[in-house]
Amino acid sequence: MPIFFIISLILFTIIFHPVFLQLYKLYLSNPDNSHGILIPFVFLYLIWTKKNELKHIHFETSFIGLIIIILGLFLYFLGFKGHIAFVENFSLIITFIGLLWYHMGTKFIKKIIFPLFILFFMIPIPLSLTEFFSFPLKLLTTEISETILKFFSIPVFREGNLLYFPNGPIEVAKACSGLRSLVSFILLSLIFAYLSKNKKARLIIILIAIPIAIFANIFRVTLTGSLIYFISPKVVNGFFHQLLGIFTFIFSFSLMFILYLKLGAQKNEN
């Protein structure tokens, strides 16, 4: 069984190596999908947390897995012929799941359903969906940021996703829509919820992820606008702007992690 499984993995890697290379290049070049490069490591860690349960499972061949492998390869063929990257990426995950299912059996798959689900976060969001979600997020962020700035008596005028100050404008562009952090926080919330033994905590952690991500982005835009008004429009450019984004993410992540701990997740054996 191990030898056949290793051979299958080697063949899988050879067949899908163009997809692996395509994903790797995309992760490095597109910040919206950079989290994807970490997903395999997250998957392995989540499998490791189940090691005590998995070691008692008797591996057995499942022909359901063979059907899924065939389906995955068929999707890969369609994606390759049609030059549809999303279908190719999707087929990669489906085929891998099929391989595990075929060699390890249904009982094994049932134990790792969530880690397998996490693998789908490797798939980059299609551009059409990115545009669809980023546009309303940009408008929401701009509108609420304007309200907060005016509350603190900072003169600002909003036009679409633009905020105008006496000494310069700021554009809430696609990269500032918050979609990137939203996807990251949904992923983090699912992982924290999975690691928690408290069912109530799981629900709260998942529900709070989206508000935290949106609030964090509004906070970043509002703070940027304040700095533009009180200091200089130059703060929206270069290193300082990136540093502000990193700080906001760390702050938001800390909020979620504290929430995870406060809800009793520290009792988790993992």
Secondary structure, DSSP 4 states (H G I P E B T S, - for coil): -HHHHHHHHHHHHHHHHHHHHHHHHHHHH-GGGGGGGGHHHHHHHHHHTTHHHHTTPPP---HHHHHHHHHHHHHHHHHHHHT-HHHHHHHHHHHHHHHHHHHH-HHHHHHTHHHHHHGGGGSPPPHHHHHHHHHHHHHHHHHHHHHHHHHTT---EEETTEEEETTEEEE--GGGSSHHHHHHHHHHHHHHHHH-S-HHHHHHHHHHHHHHHHHHHHHHHHHHHHHHHHT-GGGGSHHHHHHHHHHHHHHHHHHHHHHHHHTTGGG---
